[in-house]
């Protein structure tokens, strides 16, 4: 009986330990934007800016090089991949800004603990206007600015078009299940007049407890109940 108790207790404790580790979420983001973007994660009161490179401006860096199809200004033709970890309950935020002309559109896919989610028009995605005029080459909004923008603000559903349409075509590395997304109803009318930059929020779906986790908690409860019965 003692060995059975030890086994049950061990399974329960290891399951609880795995649940605590599960609070850390691994994310792989594959993203590009027309024209610029920056990635953040966290809550409305505490954001982390994903500043992996020394330059905060994502894609479109440097001068054009005919031997490098991903070089040059206004180059959204190549996606970039970022890997990071965040806490369960965090959301992902994307700031996108362009050239006072057309939409601050972006496209991407986010693989979170083995499940891939895509940019698309659904309840998991929303946007708000940053109410500031950012131009090509400007630095990304800092976390204080972003927290001010997203705190206590009403989010709106975004618009989308299918991956592969003109002028972007198909972006290598991003699934055709992803759509180009932007704010406002009119793609050509969402430049500075609609508040450039725009902020997009991805509310990460909450996973249900796994069967193993429920089993472990059930076994722990069984051990506790049995001990209380023996002591009474």
C-alpha positions in Angstrom: 0.0 0.0 0.0 2.9 2.3 0.8 4.4 1.9 -2.6 1.1 2.6 -4.2 0.8 5.8 -2.2 4.3 6.8 -3.2 3.5 6.2 -6.9 0.2 8.1 -6.8 1.8 11.0 -4.9 4.7 11.0 -7.4 2.4 11.2 -10.4 0.3 14.0 -8.8 3.4 16.0 -7.8 5.0 15.7 -11.2 1.8 16.7 -12.9 1.5 19.8 -10.7 5.1 20.6 -11.5 4.4 20.3 -15.2 1.4 22.6 -14.8 3.6 25.3 -13.2 6.0 25.0 -16.2 3.1 25.2 -18.5 2.5 28.8 -17.3 5.5 29.8 -19.6 4.4 29.9 -23.2 6.9 29.4 -26.1 6.1 31.5 -29.2 7.5 31.5 -32.7 6.3 34.5 -34.7 6.8 34.7 -38.4 5.8 38.2 -39.5 6.1 40.9 -42.2 4.4 44.3 -42.7 3.8 47.1 -45.2 5.7 49.1 -44.2 7.0 48.6 -40.6 6.1 46.7 -37.5 7.2 46.0 -33.9 6.2 43.1 -31.6 5.2 43.2 -28.0 3.7 40.9 -25.4 2.1 41.2 -22.0 -0.9 42.9 -20.4 -2.4 46.3 -20.8 -0.4 47.6 -17.9 2.9 45.8 -18.5 4.3 45.2 -21.9 7.6 43.8 -23.2 8.9 45.1 -26.5 10.6 42.3 -28.4 13.8 44.2 -29.3 16.0 41.3 -30.4 18.0 43.4 -32.9 19.7 46.7 -32.1 17.4 48.5 -34.5 13.8 48.7 -33.3 12.4 49.0 -36.9 11.4 45.7 -38.3 12.1 44.7 -41.9 13.0 47.1 -44.7 16.5 47.7 -43.3 19.5 48.9 -45.3 20.1 49.6 -48.9 19.0 47.4 -51.7 21.4 44.6 -52.7 20.6 42.7 -55.9 22.1 39.6 -54.4 19.7 39.8 -51.4 16.0 39.8 -52.2 15.2 40.7 -48.6 17.3 43.9 -48.6 16.3 47.5 -49.3 13.7 50.0 -48.2 10.0 49.3 -48.4 10.7 45.6 -48.6 8.0 43.5 -47.1 8.6 40.5 -49.4 10.5 38.4 -46.8 9.0 37.4 -43.5 11.1 37.5 -40.3 11.1 34.9 -37.5 11.2 35.7 -33.8 11.3 33.3 -30.9 10.4 34.3 -27.4 8.6 33.2 -24.2 5.8 34.9 -22.4 3.5 34.1 -19.5 0.1 32.4 -19.8 -2.5 35.1 -19.9 -0.4 37.5 -21.9 -1.6 38.8 -25.2 0.5 39.5 -28.3 0.5 43.1 -29.7 1.8 44.3 -33.1 2.3 48.0 -33.8 2.4 48.7 -37.6 3.0 51.9 -39.4 3.6 53.0 -43.0 4.1 56.0 -45.2 1.0 58.1 -44.9 -0.3 56.5 -48.0 -2.1 53.2 -47.6 -2.8 50.7 -44.9 -0.5 49.6 -42.2 -1.2 46.0 -43.2 0.7 43.1 -41.8 0.6 39.3 -42.0 1.9 36.5 -39.8 1.6 33.2 -38.1 2.2 32.5 -34.4 3.1 29.0 -33.2 2.3 28.8 -29.5 3.1 25.6 -27.6 2.8 23.6 -30.8 -0.4 25.2 -32.2 -0.2 27.7 -35.0 -2.5 30.7 -35.3 -2.8 33.0 -38.3 -3.6 36.6 -38.8 -7.3 36.7 -39.9 -10.6 38.5 -39.3 -11.9 36.7 -36.2 -12.7 37.3 -32.5 -9.1 36.6 -31.5 -7.8 39.6 -33.4 -8.7 43.3 -32.9 -7.1 46.7 -33.5 -7.1 50.3 -32.3 -5.6 53.5 -33.7 -2.4 54.8 -32.1 -3.5 58.4 -32.8 0.0 59.4 -33.7 1.7 60.1 -37.0 4.6 57.7 -37.6 6.4 57.6 -40.9 8.7 55.2 -42.6 12.0 55.1 -40.8 10.6 56.3 -37.4 11.4 54.3 -34.3 8.9 51.8 -32.9 6.6 53.1 -30.2 8.1 52.5 -26.7 6.3 50.4 -24.1 5.1 53.5 -22.2 3.4 54.8 -25.4 2.0 51.4 -26.2 0.6 50.9 -22.6 -1.1 54.3 -22.8 -2.7 53.4 -26.2 -4.0 50.0 -25.2 -5.1 50.8 -21.7 -8.9 51.4 -21.3 -9.4 51.6 -25.0 -12.2 50.1 -27.0 -10.9 47.6 -29.6 -12.4 47.2 -33.1 -12.6 44.3 -35.4 -10.1 44.4 -38.2 -10.3 43.9 -42.0 -8.5 41.4 -44.1 -7.7 40.1 -47.6 -6.5 36.7 -48.6 -2.8 35.9 -48.7 -1.5 36.2 -52.2 -3.4 39.2 -53.5 -1.7 42.2 -55.2 0.5 44.0 -54.5 2.1 41.6 -52.0 1.8 38.2 -53.6 2.7 35.1 -51.5 5.1 35.7 -48.7 7.5 32.7 -48.3 7.5 31.2 -44.9 4.0 32.2 -44.0 1.1 29.8 -44.6 -1.6 30.7 -47.2 -4.0 30.2 -44.2 -2.9 33.6 -43.0 -4.5 36.8 -44.3 -3.2 40.4 -44.6 -4.9 42.4 -41.9 -5.3 46.1 -41.2 -7.7 48.5 -39.4 -10.6 50.4 -40.9 -12.9 49.2 -43.7 -11.0 50.7 -46.6 -7.5 49.4 -47.3 -6.5 52.5 -49.2 -8.0 54.8 -46.6 -6.2 53.7 -43.5 -3.1 55.8 -43.6 -2.4 58.7 -41.3 -5.9 59.9 -41.5 -7.0 56.8 -39.6 -4.4 57.3 -36.9 -1.0 56.1 -37.9 0.3 53.9 -36.3 -2.2 51.1 -35.6 -2.0 48.5 -32.9 -3.2 44.9 -33.4 -3.9 42.6 -30.5 -4.0 38.8 -30.6 -5.8 37.3 -27.6 -4.2 33.9 -27.2 -6.9 31.2 -26.8 -6.8 29.6 -23.4 -6.1 25.9 -23.5 -8.3 23.5 -21.5 -6.5 21.4 -18.9 -5.1 18.3 -20.4 -6.4 14.8 -19.4 -3.1 14.0 -17.7 -3.3 17.2 -15.6 -6.9 16.4 -14.5 -5.8 12.8 -13.7 -2.9 14.1 -11.6 -5.1 16.5 -9.7 -7.7 13.7 -9.2 -5.0 11.3 -7.8 -3.7 14.0 -5.5 -7.2 14.6 -4.2 -7.6 10.8 -3.7 -4.4 10.6 -1.6 -5.5 13.6 0.5 -9.0 12.1 1.1 -7.6 8.7 2.0 -5.2 10.2 4.6 -8.0 12.2 6.2 -10.1 9.0 6.4 -7.3 7.0 8.1 -6.6 9.8 10.6 -10.3 10.1 11.7 
